[in-house]
């Protein structure tokens, strides 16, 4: 009996009902006081403990979460051998290096989750800003009762034209303009889908009544728009100044 007390390992002797018959001083130092070994097992591990620690089990070692004085969920490798109805149990802490690695992985996962949230928030803020930019990239300016002016800014994209079309058509539907001047002077890149959307917009403008007029096309832009049937019949002028002089004084 005295030899059990002095064993340098967390050691238990139990009967077939898991009642603790004896234990080492090391076990007393580590684990909370209990007369029943299963009381030291975490709730989530109890079924596993009963299955693998029974006298009929073929396995002799299993990892369990045990309740200690310092940590209610500490992982231990629990080894057991049975002799004459008495089970001899040795509990060895799971490798601390593995636990530390698990903690580091958990911390990394948490930081990645937070990073994903931050990126999502920034993406939503950027998309909101881009929508505002697109909304302001084609204002409808009244030059006279007969002439309206739309200066396009930045890249001509499908997304931008989708944002502009509904607003511009609604404004034009509430007016009696005879001419609508669409200026390309401040346009940078022109995407194919953006030009198709602009062609659709121009066709709808014609249905509303105003004559669309295009100004400010660069030589490269002229080549691009000439590839779209909807632009071939539209009147084109070199500059905004010449267009205003021509149509404003009509």
Residue pairs with C-beta under 8 A, 6 or more apart in sequence:
1 22
4 11
4 13
4 22
4 23
4 24
5 24
5 25
6 24
6 25
7 24
7 25
7 26
8 24
8 26
9 24
9 26
9 90
9 91
9 92
10 23
10 24
10 26
10 27
10 30
10 31
10 76
10 90
10 91
10 92
11 23
11 24
11 26
11 27
11 88
11 89
11 90
11 91
12 20
12 22
12 23
12 24
12 27
12 37
12 87
12 88
12 89
12 91
13 20
13 21
13 22
13 23
13 86
13 87
13 88
13 89
14 20
14 21
14 37
14 86
14 87
14 89
15 21
15 85
15 86
15 87
16 55
16 85
16 87
18 36
18 37
18 38
18 50
18 53
18 87
19 35
19 36
19 37
20 34
20 35
20 36
20 37
21 86
27 91
29 69
30 68
30 69
30 91
31 40
31 66
31 67
31 68
31 69
31 91
32 40
32 67
32 68
32 69
34 40
37 49
37 53
37 89
38 46
38 49
38 50
39 67
40 66
40 67
41 49
41 64
41 65
41 66
41 67
42 64
42 65
42 66
42 67
42 72
42 73
44 65
45 64
45 65
45 66
48 62
48 64
49 62
49 64
49 78
51 57
52 59
52 62
53 62
53 78
53 80
53 87
53 89
55 82
55 85
55 87
60 79
60 80
60 81
61 77
61 78
61 79
61 80
62 77
62 78
63 75
63 76
63 77
63 78
63 94
64 75
64 76
64 78
65 73
65 74
65 75
65 76
66 74
66 75
66 76
66 78
66 91
67 73
67 74
68 74
74 93
75 93
75 94
75 99
76 91
76 92
76 93
76 94
77 91
77 92
77 93
77 94
78 89
78 90
78 91
79 89
79 90
79 92
80 87
80 88
80 89
80 90
81 87
81 88
82 88
130 159
131 163
133 154
134 159
134 160
134 163
134 164
135 163
135 164
135 167
136 153
137 152
137 153
137 154
137 160
137 164
138 150
138 151
138 152
138 153
138 160
138 164
138 168
139 150
139 151
140 148
140 149
140 150
140 167
140 168
140 171
140 172
141 148
141 149
141 150
141 151
142 148
142 149
142 175
143 149
143 181
143 244
143 248
144 248
145 176
145 177
146 177
146 178
146 179
146 247
146 250
147 177
147 178
147 179
147 180
147 181
147 244
147 247
147 248
148 172
148 175
148 177
148 179
148 180
148 181
148 210
149 180
149 181
149 183
149 240
149 244
150 168
150 180
150 181
150 182
150 183
151 183
151 185
151 186
151 240
152 182
152 183
152 184
152 186
152 187
153 186
153 187
154 160
154 186
154 187
154 188
155 187
155 188
155 189
155 190
155 191
155 194
156 187
156 188
156 189
156 190
156 191
156 194
156 195
156 198
157 191
157 193
157 194
158 191
158 193
158 194
158 196
158 197
160 194
161 194
161 197
161 198
161 201
162 197
164 201
165 197
165 200
165 201
165 204
168 201
169 201
169 204
169 205
169 208
172 180
172 205
172 208
172 210
173 208
175 210
176 209
177 209
177 210
178 209
178 210
178 211
178 247
178 250
179 210
179 211
179 212
179 213
179 247
180 205
180 210
180 211
180 212
180 213
181 213
181 214
181 215
181 240
181 243
181 244
181 247
182 202
182 212
182 213
182 214
182 215
183 214
183 215
183 216
183 240
183 243
184 214
184 215
184 216
184 217
184 218
184 221
185 215
185 216
185 239
185 240
186 216
187 216
187 221
190 221
190 224
195 224
195 225
195 228
196 228
199 228
199 229
199 230
199 231
200 230
202 212
202 230
202 231
202 234
203 230
205 212
206 212
211 235
212 234
212 235
213 234
213 235
213 236
213 237
213 243
213 247
214 225
214 231
214 234
214 235
214 236
214 237
215 236
215 237
215 238
215 239
215 240
215 242
215 243
216 238
216 239
216 240
217 225
217 236
225 231
226 232
237 243
237 246
